[in-house]
Amino acid sequence: MKAILRKELKAYLTSMTGYVFIAFILLLTGIYFTAYNLQAGYPIFGYTLSSITFVFLIVTPVLTMRVLAEERKQKTDQLLLTSPVQVGDIVIGKYLALVGIYLIPIVILCFYPFIMSMYGTVSMPMAYTALLGFFLLGCANISIGMFLSSVTESQIIAAVLTFVVIFIGQIMSGIEGFFSETAATSFMAFTVLLIAACVIIYAVLKNGLLACTIGILGEAVLLILYNLDQALFEGAIQKFMEIFNIQSHFSNFVNGMLDVTGIIYYLSVTAVFIFLTVQSIQKRRWS
């Protein structure tokens, strides 16, 4: 794992990818920091961080699109897959290298509250709590991008998929508003999601019998629960979609709250997508 970590860090720091990533984050942060905290005099650094979360739509695809897709395209992944190194160690090594590059601008941003303190009173705990949330949010987004890079050999497709998934996560609150909280709406929404899941299972595993079985059993469970107690479905689709609202937990950090639930959520998202990345590579390894 250490060898993979050193190799990936060297690759990012000897190419433009890592420097573009770092420079773009610092550029946008500097613009908003100057406008909000220095010129307008807002004493809360979290406002600046909250305003630039859209930066992940751009920098995450740039940073992660080549991490696995490029090796798959150039067939160099075969050397890794046939090596005695565990797939989990490979994935974690690559992920830690990505986080290491992301950590560079985060460390630089740690000095910004001190700059603000030269012009007025600043709550340091509040500023660094927001920075912690910003770091965890970025780590979760990076794990998503790494997984999507593992499912295709095209860097462009990996970048587009990463952009779309992160964008959906950022506007999930708005998407929730399109659905009413009635039981019937939630039932229909879950049915559509079940069909989509079956299509994905068939596309990945090429097993029509398994996909149909899961679809039939899932729909039967939904019908039984709906007929037993419709109250279970009232507002259920909103609660389900809130799981994918990766942006919502960050607001607590911006307000200075050390949200343990948010920390667990971001760590869980990271762990899930690292696990999915390992499974994606394992599938190719055995096939």
QUILIN-V453348 format. One record per run of one state. SS is the DSSP state (@ for helix, = for strand, . for the rest). FROM is the first residue (numbers start at 1). TO is the last residue. If there is no record, write none. Layout:
((SS & FROM & TO) (SS & FROM & TO))
This chain:
((. & 1 & 1) (@ & 2 & 13) (. & 14 & 15) (@ & 16 & 39) (. & 40 & 44) (@ & 45 & 51) (. & 52 & 52) (@ & 53 & 64) (. & 65 & 68) (@ & 69 & 74) (. & 75 & 76) (@ & 77 & 81) (. & 82 & 86) (@ & 87 & 109) (. & 110 & 111) (@ & 112 & 117) (. & 118 & 123) (@ & 124 & 150) (. & 151 & 154) (@ & 155 & 170) (. & 171 & 171) (@ & 172 & 176) (. & 177 & 182) (@ & 183 & 205) (. & 206 & 207) (@ & 208 & 228) (. & 229 & 229) (@ & 230 & 233) (. & 234 & 235) (@ & 236 & 242) (. & 243 & 249) (@ & 250 & 254) (. & 255 & 259) (@ & 260 & 286) (. & 287 & 287))
